[in-house]
Amino acid sequence: MAVITIEQPVTHNLLISYIYLLLCVCRRPTLVGYVITITRRLVKTWKREMAAASFRWILQLHKDVPKAARFYSEGLDFTVNVCTLRWAELQSGPLKLALMQSNDHIVQQKGYSSLLSFTVTDINSTVTKLMAMGAELDGSIKYEIHGKVASMRCIDGHMLGLYEPA
């Protein structure tokens, strides 16, 4: 049995060439036309699927990137993949958060930015931990029938939502 592993995206013609090579190695040239027809259909399907946009990350601007990375890693258990003075990439499950250094006048202070919402196991201890790291509670913790919710303004003015299910 011959197997060709393709680890890079390939064009339609290159994929057909790989399949033709595989079939020739297997000494079954009578199947080439049939397999090429199927492959052309698959490539058209792949092209349609690949045309859709996929989520890459959320980007936040911060004055002090290492401090912001520490805030998310220690306060909300993000994994830090990369952290420099000007750029950081963090991850929590499938969510990727990018932090970029920006001048003081560009970083929004006390305005509303995108709101990152997190489900937590203990909202009171999470609020306490984040406040110790410089976040401010925006209003009070609300006790709803479905659970507790809180809004916090973290460093550089970004908003966080916290939710503890009932």
Secondary structure, 3 states (H helix, E strand, C coil): CCCCCCCCCCCHHHHHHHHHHHHHHCCCHHHHHHHHHHHHHHHHHHHHHHHCCCCCCEEEEECCHHHHHHHHHHHHCCEEEEECCCEEEEEECCEEEEEEECCCCCCCCCCCCCEEEEECCCHHHHHHHHHHCCCEECCCCEEECCEEEEEEECHHHCEEEEEEEC
